[in-house]
Amino acid sequence: MILHDLIGYDTLRLIWWLLLGVLLIGFALTDGFDMGVGALLPFVGHTDVERRVVINTVGPVWEGNQVWFILGGGAIFAAWPPLYAVSFSGFYLAMFAVLAALILRPVAFKYRSKRESPRWRNGWDWALFVGGAVPALIFGVAVGNVLQGVPFELTPDLFSRYEGSYYGKFLGLLNPFALLAGVVSFSLLLTHGAAWLSLKTEGPVQLRAQRVGTVSGMVAIAGYALAGLWLAFGIDGFAVVGEHVANGPSNPLYTEIERSRSWLAAYGERPWIIVAPLMAFAGMVLTIRGLRDGRELTTLLWSKMAIFGTISSVGLTMFPFLLPSSIDPTSSLTVWDSSSSHKTLFIMLVVTAIFMPIILAYTAWVYKVLWGKVTETDVTESSDTVY
């Protein structure tokens, strides 16, 4: 028996769909509060010292948190090559905007304190705002477009073709439902950043973060509920016609797919997935309550639950679809027909089983070492804070 045959091809595909979700959720839970803090910076810090306090709450950990983003991109590239190729070519300008914002963030961290000029520092503070707000918004816009279907088709030799020019495709992404999804993403991560600042700061900065986080949390709840109603009554979902061969070849054109029902029909077929949106709503409500009551650690945990539930609800609702096509449903990419080979998935799983625990252990150790609040005394008198 060949070693990789120990786990069936269909099982490996399902495992890697779950691992992709884990990596994306891990990125949102960790780098998500970094982005939220960056977007909050100009509003919760009114003096230079207060802004330095805010920056130093994420300064020591933001680089490590971005490991999840790199892992997620690597997993898509290695485990789901068609998904990587089709999505990155279609969302080219959007991805460029995200990467430009993420590149701007480390430059702002490093350059901000190089000069004493208030104008200089204020400019870099707004750069940190852009570095946090733009990815938080665009990630949501991308999810909103995926739920509606992306305008691509596959040729018989599996090359992807998109409708329109690069600029036309980018402007097409900014449709009403996608923008609503972007607002949900942005407000959710803003609330997550506020929960982090509530835990890591004190005094006026903490109080301002709690006030802003309460408002953004309410926006997130309203937006998430509205998006659910829109999905139920305003957007056609996708469905596989007939039996889907879970361990067949990675060729989406072998599967017949149609648009004929709401995405929320999945809740009738798999009622247990209602747990995900319930977790999202409960997490958002409890986060708002925690911010209002001045709770710290539990508020951050509830915020994490809200993000976990929100992202999980999208993945579970769409399963087995990864990237549906709005102009040629048969070209849609699913979990069962757009993965790498059986052997590749198995080797990657072995490598992940070795290195994922190391990453988790190292991350936990870093947060333990850096536990505690950042105060104004820390940033003005301690040599350990460099931002």
Secondary structure as GFF3:
##gff-version 3
##sequence-region A 1 387
A	DSSP	three_ten_helix	3	6	.	.	.	ID=ss1
A	DSSP	alpha_helix	9	44	.	.	.	ID=ss2
A	DSSP	alpha_helix	48	58	.	.	.	ID=ss3
A	DSSP	alpha_helix	62	65	.	.	.	ID=ss4
A	DSSP	alpha_helix	67	79	.	.	.	ID=ss5
A	DSSP	alpha_helix	81	90	.	.	.	ID=ss6
A	DSSP	alpha_helix	92	111	.	.	.	ID=ss7
A	DSSP	three_ten_helix	112	114	.	.	.	ID=ss8
A	DSSP	alpha_helix	118	148	.	.	.	ID=ss9
A	DSSP	beta_strand	152	154	.	.	.	ID=ss10
A	DSSP	beta_strand	160	162	.	.	.	ID=ss11
A	DSSP	alpha_helix	166	173	.	.	.	ID=ss12
A	DSSP	alpha_helix	176	200	.	.	.	ID=ss13
A	DSSP	alpha_helix	203	234	.	.	.	ID=ss14
A	DSSP	beta_strand	239	240	.	.	.	ID=ss15
A	DSSP	three_ten_helix	252	254	.	.	.	ID=ss16
A	DSSP	beta_strand	257	258	.	.	.	ID=ss17
A	DSSP	three_ten_helix	263	265	.	.	.	ID=ss18
A	DSSP	alpha_helix	266	269	.	.	.	ID=ss19
A	DSSP	three_ten_helix	271	274	.	.	.	ID=ss20
A	DSSP	alpha_helix	275	293	.	.	.	ID=ss21
A	DSSP	alpha_helix	297	318	.	.	.	ID=ss22
A	DSSP	beta_strand	321	323	.	.	.	ID=ss23
A	DSSP	three_ten_helix	329	331	.	.	.	ID=ss24
A	DSSP	beta_strand	333	334	.	.	.	ID=ss25
A	DSSP	alpha_helix	342	369	.	.	.	ID=ss26
A	DSSP	alpha_helix	376	381	.	.	.	ID=ss27
###
